[in-house]
Amino acid sequence: MLDATEYLHLAIHASQDGNHHAALNYLNTALEQQPDNAAVRYFLAAEHAELGLMDRAHAGMTQALELDPRMDIARFQLGLLNLQLQKVEEARAAFDQLQSHAQDPGLKWFATAYLDLLNEQPEGAIDKLTRGLAECVNPALKADMTRVLASLTNATVPAKDDTITKPSVFLGAYRDNLETP
């Protein structure tokens, strides 16, 4: 029998291959073995977001952060989910927490940029997104934030959706920022 970490890695690979049914099965099996595994909760929330189940994604991301409040990428994604669910004050709280405590400088800049956007200061957001992109080492996050920046500057980049109110939410794409046990 496999352990929770092995099931998590199988889920990541299944998700990358577009096999969300298998990914969900692997993640649920991992949670049966380790219900308090924050990384598994995070990736389950990611799968729910990918499938458009935003309320489940939100609940799962919240649970992951309750288990491990230091998961900065989960907090950032929770902020984005809150924006999608039109929970502006909750989004503001998530981004404010990151602005003050994020370990990753790029993520700190991106959170600060979203706070500027929420405060209707697009010029500041453009500056902070640019600074964050210079520091960002995660390709998926960098691509998403490049699209957000382009939407603010009216530049053209290949994207499915250039609006800041509906950011890319394939949360698992940011797995490089998350240490798995």
C-alpha positions as CSV (number, residue, x, y, z in Angstrom):
1,M,0.0,0.0,0.0
2,L,1.2,3.5,-0.8
3,D,1.6,6.3,1.8
4,A,0.0,9.7,1.7
5,T,3.0,11.4,0.2
6,E,3.1,8.9,-2.7
7,Y,-0.6,9.4,-3.3
8,L,0.0,13.1,-3.4
9,H,2.7,12.8,-6.0
10,L,0.4,10.5,-8.1
11,A,-2.3,13.1,-7.8
12,I,0.0,15.8,-9.0
13,H,1.0,13.8,-12.1
14,A,-2.6,12.8,-12.8
15,S,-3.7,16.4,-12.6
16,Q,-0.9,17.5,-14.9
17,D,-2.2,14.9,-17.4
18,G,-5.7,16.3,-17.1
19,N,-7.0,13.2,-15.3
20,H,-8.8,15.0,-12.5
21,H,-10.9,12.0,-11.6
22,A,-7.8,10.0,-10.7
23,A,-6.2,13.1,-9.0
24,L,-9.3,13.4,-6.7
25,N,-9.2,9.7,-5.9
26,Y,-5.5,9.8,-5.0
27,L,-6.0,12.9,-2.9
28,N,-9.0,11.5,-1.0
29,T,-7.0,8.2,-0.4
30,A,-4.1,10.3,1.0
31,L,-6.5,12.2,3.3
32,E,-7.9,8.9,4.6
33,Q,-4.4,8.1,5.7
34,Q,-3.4,11.5,6.9
35,P,-6.4,13.8,7.4
36,D,-4.2,16.6,8.8
37,N,-1.8,16.7,5.8
38,A,-1.8,20.4,4.8
39,A,-0.2,19.8,1.4
40,V,-2.8,17.2,0.5
41,R,-5.6,19.6,1.5
42,Y,-4.0,22.3,-0.6
43,F,-3.9,20.1,-3.7
44,L,-7.4,18.9,-3.1
45,A,-8.5,22.5,-3.0
46,A,-6.5,23.1,-6.2
47,E,-8.4,20.3,-8.0
48,H,-11.7,21.7,-6.8
49,A,-10.7,25.1,-8.2
50,E,-9.7,23.5,-11.5
51,L,-13.1,21.9,-11.7
52,G,-14.9,25.1,-10.9
53,L,-16.0,24.1,-7.5
54,M,-15.0,27.4,-5.9
55,D,-16.8,27.0,-2.6
56,R,-15.1,23.6,-2.0
57,A,-11.8,25.1,-3.1
58,H,-12.2,28.0,-0.7
59,A,-13.1,25.6,2.2
60,G,-10.1,23.3,1.4
61,M,-7.7,26.2,1.1
62,T,-8.9,27.5,4.5
63,Q,-8.4,24.0,6.0
64,A,-4.9,23.8,4.6
65,L,-4.0,27.1,6.2
66,E,-5.5,26.1,9.5
67,L,-3.2,23.0,9.4
68,D,-0.2,25.0,8.3
69,P,-0.5,28.8,8.5
70,R,3.0,29.2,6.9
71,M,1.8,28.1,3.5
72,D,2.2,31.4,1.8
73,I,1.2,30.2,-1.6
74,A,-2.0,28.8,-0.2
75,R,-2.8,32.1,1.5
76,F,-2.2,33.9,-1.9
77,Q,-4.5,31.5,-3.6
78,L,-7.1,32.0,-0.9
79,G,-6.9,35.7,-1.5
80,L,-7.5,35.1,-5.2
81,L,-10.4,32.7,-4.5
82,N,-11.9,35.3,-2.2
83,L,-11.8,37.8,-5.0
84,Q,-13.6,35.3,-7.3
85,L,-16.2,34.7,-4.7
86,Q,-16.5,38.5,-4.2
87,K,-15.4,38.3,-0.5
88,V,-13.3,41.5,-0.8
89,E,-12.5,41.9,2.9
90,E,-11.4,38.3,3.2
91,A,-9.2,38.8,0.2
92,R,-7.8,42.0,1.7
93,A,-7.0,40.1,4.9
94,A,-5.2,37.3,3.1
95,F,-3.1,39.8,1.0
96,D,-2.4,41.9,4.0
97,Q,-1.1,38.9,5.9
98,L,1.2,38.1,3.0
99,Q,2.4,41.7,2.6
100,S,3.6,41.5,6.2
101,H,4.8,38.0,6.5
102,A,5.5,36.2,3.2
103,Q,8.9,34.6,2.9
104,D,9.0,34.8,-0.9
105,P,9.7,38.4,-2.0
106,G,7.8,37.9,-5.3
107,L,4.7,36.7,-3.5
108,K,5.0,39.7,-1.1
109,W,5.1,42.1,-4.0
110,F,2.1,40.4,-5.7
111,A,0.1,40.5,-2.5
112,T,0.9,44.2,-2.1
113,A,-0.1,44.8,-5.7
114,Y,-3.5,43.2,-5.1
115,L,-3.9,45.4,-2.1
116,D,-3.2,48.4,-4.3
117,L,-5.8,47.2,-6.7
118,L,-8.4,46.8,-3.9
119,N,-7.6,50.3,-2.9
120,E,-8.1,51.5,-6.5
121,Q,-4.4,52.4,-7.0
122,P,-3.6,50.7,-10.3
123,E,-0.3,52.7,-10.8
124,G,1.1,51.3,-7.6
125,A,-0.1,47.8,-8.5
126,I,1.7,48.0,-11.8
127,D,4.9,49.0,-10.1
128,K,4.6,46.2,-7.5
129,L,3.6,43.6,-10.1
130,T,6.7,44.5,-12.1
131,R,8.9,44.2,-9.0
132,G,7.3,40.9,-8.1
133,L,7.9,39.5,-11.6
134,A,11.6,40.4,-11.3
135,E,11.8,38.3,-8.1
136,C,9.4,35.5,-9.0
137,V,11.0,32.0,-9.7
138,N,7.8,30.0,-10.1
139,P,6.9,29.8,-13.9
140,A,3.2,29.3,-13.4
141,L,2.8,32.1,-10.9
142,K,5.0,34.4,-13.1
143,A,2.8,33.7,-16.1
144,D,-0.4,34.5,-14.2
145,M,1.0,37.7,-12.8
146,T,2.3,38.7,-16.2
147,R,-1.3,38.4,-17.5
148,V,-2.6,40.5,-14.6
149,L,0.1,43.1,-15.4
150,A,-0.8,43.0,-19.0
151,S,-4.5,43.6,-18.2
152,L,-3.6,46.7,-16.2
153,T,-1.3,48.1,-18.9
154,N,-3.4,47.0,-21.8
155,A,-0.5,45.0,-23.2
156,T,-1.1,41.9,-25.2
157,V,0.0,38.5,-23.8
158,P,-1.4,35.1,-24.7
159,A,-4.0,34.3,-22.0
160,K,-7.4,32.8,-21.6
161,D,-8.6,35.5,-19.2
162,D,-6.9,38.8,-18.6
163,T,-9.2,40.1,-15.8
164,I,-8.0,40.6,-12.3
165,T,-11.3,39.5,-10.9
166,K,-11.0,36.1,-12.5
167,P,-7.4,35.1,-12.1
168,S,-6.1,31.7,-13.1
169,V,-7.0,29.4,-10.3
170,F,-5.2,26.2,-11.3
171,L,-3.7,26.3,-7.8
172,G,-1.7,23.2,-8.3
173,A,0.3,24.9,-10.9
174,Y,2.0,26.7,-8.1
175,R,3.3,23.5,-6.5
176,D,6.9,24.6,-6.8
177,N,6.3,27.0,-4.0
178,L,5.0,24.3,-1.7
179,E,7.2,21.9,0.2
180,T,5.5,18.5,0.2
181,P,6.3,16.1,3.1
